[in-house]
C-alpha cells in the first residue's frame, strides 16, 4: 500500500469554480452598491432596466455584448434625409368623421412641437369600387373619395406639418381571391398599385414630401397569407418608386417599414383545427439582406423600420440578435453599411412603449410600462436618436389618438395612444411637448447645411451644385447673411464648395475666424473641401455664428466630432470593469462547461 502524501486529501479547485465564485462576488458587490441612486441611474443608462435585479442581470449581458465584434454604423459619413427635424407622430385622421376633429388633432400635434405626421392614404378608401373609380358611393350623398384627403393635406399645410403618406391596404377588387387572402395582401398586378401610387403623387405634387411604399412586408398579416417573399416585395417597391419619381421627382420614397421580429418562418402555419401555430414572418435583418440580394437598393431613398422598446427602456444597449429592444436599428444599420448603402438614413415609422393597465386583464404582448414611464421613455428615445445616431432621421411616435375607444377593453395596441379619443392629453403627450420644445442641438456626425438645428437669416437659397454632397448646397450672395446654431462636441469643421466667398465664424466668445472659401484643406484622399474651425473644445454645448463677408458663399455641411476624454468618472469606470469581468467570467465558464460535455 503506497504511502499517502500529506496533501493528498486536499481537493484541487477547478478553474470553472473559481470563475463562478468570482461572478458571485461581483454580483454580491453589485447588490451592495447598486442600491445607491447614482448606480441605478448609471445602470439604467446601459441596460434600460429600472429594477435592481434586472439591472444586475442586464449589466452582465451588457458585458458579453462588449465582447462581440463591433457593428458597422458608418457614423462619420454624410447621410441624406437624416438632418430633418426628427419629431413625428402617427395619425388616423381618415377615421375621424368630423372635419373639426381632424383639425383639432393637427392643431394639438403642432402645439406639441411635432413637425411630421405619418398618415395612411389607404388604397381601399380612395380607389374604392374599381379600377380608376375615385368616387365614394358607400353612403349618400356620393362624393369624391379625395375630399377627405384633400382636407388632411390642406390642414397639414396650415399647421406647418409635413406628411409621410403610407400607401397600402389594397381594395378587394385588386385580387382575384379578394380579401380571403388577407385584407392587407398585395394586389395580383403590381401595375394596379403603381397606377394608384402615381395618382396620389400627381395630385399632391410638391405638397406631400415623402411616400412610404407598403408597411411591414416581412410579417403576417401585412403580406396577407402569402409566404414572406423579398423578391416579390422588391418588385412592388420598384413599381412604387418609379411611379412616385415620375410624378414628383423631388419626393422622398421610403421603404415599407420593416417589422422588428426574430421570426424565421416565412409561412403562416396552422394545426388540424385551423388555429395558427406560426405567425409567419421573417427577421427584419435577414429580410433586409434578401432585399439587397434581390436588387432593391436603387428603389428607396429612406429605409424604414419599427422602433418599439417593448420590455426595456430606450437606453438598453445590450445587443443580442434574438432579443428585441430599442437598439435594434444598430443591426439594421450594419446590414446597410455592409451593402454600401451608408448614405441612406433610417426612419422609425413607429416607436413607443405600451402602457396597458395591469388591471385591464389584457395580455401585455408589447411590454408594459406605467403612463409616467411611457412619457419619460419616449422623450429619452428621441434624445438618444439625436445624440447617438446621426444616420437616423425622423421618428414617428405610435400613435396620436384613435377616433373612438372600441378597442379599450380588448386590444393592447390601444394603450400606445398619446391622447384619449376625447382629446384628453396623457403624460406621454406632455413629456413629448417638453422634449420637442427643447433648444435644437447639432450632435456628432456629418451634417448637411440644411440641418434642422441651424437658423439662417438673409438670402440663403438651396441650389443644385454638382460639387456638393448629394448635389445640394445653400448659397448666400448677400453680405451680412448669417447662420447660427448650437453644437455638442470638441471639434467642428465647415464643409463648403470652393468659390469666391468669404465668411467670418465665431464660436462662443473666441476671436472670430476669417475663412476664405477659395482655399481648401482638402487632401488628395478627401472627398470634400473642409476647413477646421475648432479642434480642442470641451465636450459641452458651443454657440456658432457664421456671417458672410463676401459672396457668394456655398455651404455644403458641418462635421462635428466629440473626442472622448481620457478620464472616466467613478460610475463609468466601475461599470465597465464590472461588466467586462462578469462577461469574461461568464463566457469562460460557459465554454469550459461545453468542453466538459
Helices and strands as residue ranges (DSSP letters): H 15-34, H 37-47, H 52-65, E 87-91, G 93-95, H 99-111, E 116-120, G 123-125, E 135-136, E 143-144, H 147-158, E 162-167, G 172-174, G 178-181, H 190-203, E 210-215, H 230-247, E 252-257, E 269-270, E 276-278, H 284-293, G 297-299, E 302-308, G 326-328, H 329-338, E 345-352, G 358-360, H 371-388, E 392-397, G 412-416, H 427-436, E 445-448, E 455-457, E 461-464, G 469-471, E 472-476, E 482-489, E 491-496, E 502-507, E 513-516, E 529-534, E 540-550, E 553-561, H 570-596
